[in-house]
Amino acid sequence: MRHHWLVPTAAAAVLVTLTGFALPLAAEGTGAPGFDSPAGGPPADFCQEGYAHESAYLAYVQARLQLTADEQLLWDRWQQKLQAAALAERTSCQADRANQGSRPNAIQREDSFLRMASARIESIKASRPELQALYGALTPAQQEVFDRLWPPMPPHMRGRGDGSRMGQLRGNAQGGGQYQGGQPQGGGQPSMPEP
C-alpha cells in the first residue's frame, strides 16, 4: 500500500469524531499519559472520568462564549440535552464494564463501541434543533469562537484558519498539488499532512 499512514489516520479520525468526548477504550492498561491515576493508567472510574471531561469542556465553551441572558436560555436548553445524553452514556459505560469484567475481548470492545457510537449519533441528532437555535442567536464573533471549539476534536483535525478544509491532504512529494474532493489536483503523490 503506497499510503500506509492514510487508513489508520482516517480510522482514528472517524473514531475520535464519533466518540466525541469519550476517552479511548483501547488506552486501558497501556499506561497512557494524561490519565489522573498516579501510575499513569486509566482512572479507577473510567466512565465517570469521561463524563467529567465532557461536563468540564461544556463549561469551558460556555465561558468562552460570554453569553447574554437570552443566549444563556438557549445554551441551557442545548446543554440539558447534552448532559442527559452524557449521563446515559456514563450509565451504559458502567454497565458494559460490569458485564465485560476486567479484560474484555476484541468483540466485546467493538460491541461497546458500536453501542456508544450509535447512542452518540442519536444524541447529536436529538440536540440539533437546540444547537441550531443557539448558534443562530450568537453574534458573528461568538460564532467564530464556537466554530473553533465545537465539536470537540483533536487539534490536527480542526481547520487551520488558512482556508483549508478539515482532513484535506495538502502538497505532495513532487512539490505541489492537492487532494480535493478525493481527487489529486496538480499530479504527484501526497505527502504527510502539515502539522
C-alpha positions in Angstrom: 0.0 0.0 0.0 1.5 3.3 -1.0 0.0 5.4 1.7 0.3 3.2 4.8 -0.5 6.1 7.1 -3.8 7.0 5.4 -6.1 4.2 6.5 -5.0 4.3 10.2 -5.3 8.1 10.2 -8.7 8.0 8.7 -9.9 5.3 11.1 -8.6 7.3 14.0 -10.4 10.5 12.7 -13.7 8.6 12.5 -13.2 7.1 15.9 -12.5 10.4 17.5 -15.3 12.2 15.7 -17.9 9.6 16.6 -16.8 9.2 20.2 -16.7 13.0 20.8 -15.6 13.4 24.4 -15.2 9.7 25.4 -11.8 8.5 26.5 -10.5 5.8 24.3 -11.3 2.3 25.5 -8.1 1.0 23.9 -6.0 3.1 26.3 -6.9 0.8 29.2 -3.9 -0.9 30.6 -1.5 0.9 28.3 -0.2 3.4 30.9 -1.2 6.1 28.5 -0.2 9.6 29.8 -2.9 12.1 30.7 -5.0 10.0 33.0 -5.4 11.1 36.6 -4.2 7.9 38.3 -0.7 8.0 39.9 0.5 5.1 37.8 -0.5 6.9 34.5 -3.1 4.2 33.6 -6.8 4.6 33.4 -8.6 6.1 36.3 -10.5 3.8 38.7 -13.8 5.0 37.5 -13.2 5.3 33.7 -16.8 6.1 32.9 -17.1 8.9 35.4 -13.9 10.4 34.1 -15.3 10.6 30.6 -18.5 12.3 32.0 -16.4 14.7 34.0 -14.3 15.7 30.9 -17.4 16.3 28.9 -19.0 18.5 31.6 -15.8 20.5 32.0 -15.5 21.1 28.3 -19.0 22.3 28.0 -18.3 24.7 30.9 -15.2 25.9 29.1 -17.1 26.6 25.8 -19.9 28.4 27.7 -17.3 30.6 29.5 -15.6 31.4 26.2 -18.8 32.5 24.5 -19.7 35.1 27.2 -23.4 34.6 26.6 -26.1 37.2 27.1 -29.2 36.3 29.2 -31.2 35.4 26.1 -28.3 33.3 24.7 -28.0 31.6 28.1 -31.5 30.3 27.9 -30.8 28.7 24.6 -27.5 27.4 25.9 -29.3 25.8 28.9 -31.8 24.0 26.6 -28.9 22.6 24.4 -26.8 21.7 27.4 -29.7 19.8 29.1 -29.9 17.6 26.1 -26.2 17.0 26.0 -26.0 16.4 29.8 -28.8 13.8 29.6 -27.1 12.0 26.8 -23.8 12.1 28.7 -25.4 10.6 31.8 -27.0 7.9 29.7 -23.6 7.2 28.1 -21.9 7.0 31.6 -24.6 4.5 32.8 -24.1 2.4 29.6 -20.3 2.5 30.0 -20.6 1.4 33.6 -23.0 -1.5 32.6 -20.6 -2.6 29.8 -17.6 -2.6 32.2 -19.5 -4.6 34.8 -20.7 -7.1 32.2 -17.3 -7.5 30.5 -15.1 -7.8 33.5 -11.5 -6.6 33.7 -10.4 -8.0 30.3 -13.0 -7.5 27.6 -12.1 -9.2 24.3 -12.0 -7.5 20.9 -15.6 -8.4 20.1 -16.9 -7.1 23.4 -14.9 -3.9 23.0 -16.2 -3.4 19.4 -19.8 -4.1 20.6 -19.4 -1.5 23.3 -18.0 1.0 20.8 -20.9 0.4 18.4 -23.5 0.9 21.1 -21.7 4.1 22.3 -21.2 5.5 18.8 -24.9 4.8 17.9 -26.0 6.5 21.1 -23.7 9.5 20.4 -25.1 9.9 16.9 -28.7 9.8 18.2 -27.9 12.4 20.8 -26.4 14.7 18.2 -29.5 14.3 16.1 -31.8 14.9 19.1 -29.9 18.0 20.2 -29.6 19.5 16.7 -32.6 21.8 16.9 -31.4 23.4 20.2 -27.9 23.7 18.8 -29.2 25.5 15.7 -31.3 27.9 17.8 -28.3 28.7 19.9 -25.9 29.1 17.0 -28.4 31.3 15.2 -28.6 33.6 18.2 -24.9 34.1 18.6 -23.1 37.1 17.3 -20.6 36.6 14.4 -17.7 36.9 16.9 -19.3 34.3 19.2 -20.0 32.0 16.2 -16.3 32.3 15.3 -15.3 31.1 18.8 -17.9 28.3 18.7 -16.7 27.2 15.3 -13.2 26.7 16.7 -14.4 24.9 19.8 -17.3 22.7 18.6 -17.5 19.8 18.1 -14.5 18.8 20.3 -11.8 17.4 18.1 -8.0 16.9 18.4 -6.1 19.9 17.1 -4.9 18.1 13.9 -8.5 17.6 12.8 -9.5 21.3 13.1 -9.4 23.7 10.2 -6.2 25.8 10.4 -7.9 29.1 9.6 -6.0 29.3 6.2 -9.0 28.3 4.1 -8.1 24.6 4.1 -10.8 22.1 4.7 -10.7 19.7 7.6 -9.0 16.5 6.7 -7.8 17.7 3.3 -4.4 16.4 2.2 -2.1 19.2 1.1 1.1 19.0 -1.0 3.0 16.1 -2.4 6.4 14.6 -2.8 7.0 16.4 -6.1 6.2 19.8 -4.6 2.6 20.8 -5.3 -0.8 19.5 -5.9 -3.6 18.9 -3.5 -6.3 16.4 -2.9 -9.7 18.0 -3.2 -12.9 16.0 -3.3 -11.0 12.8 -3.2 -9.1 13.5 -6.5 -5.5 14.6 -6.7 -5.0 18.1 -8.1 -1.7 19.0 -9.7 -0.3 15.4 -10.0 2.1 13.6 -7.9 1.8 11.7 -4.6 0.5 13.3 -1.5 3.0 13.8 1.4 2.1 13.7 5.0 -0.3 16.4 6.1 1.2 19.5 7.6 1.3 19.6 11.4 
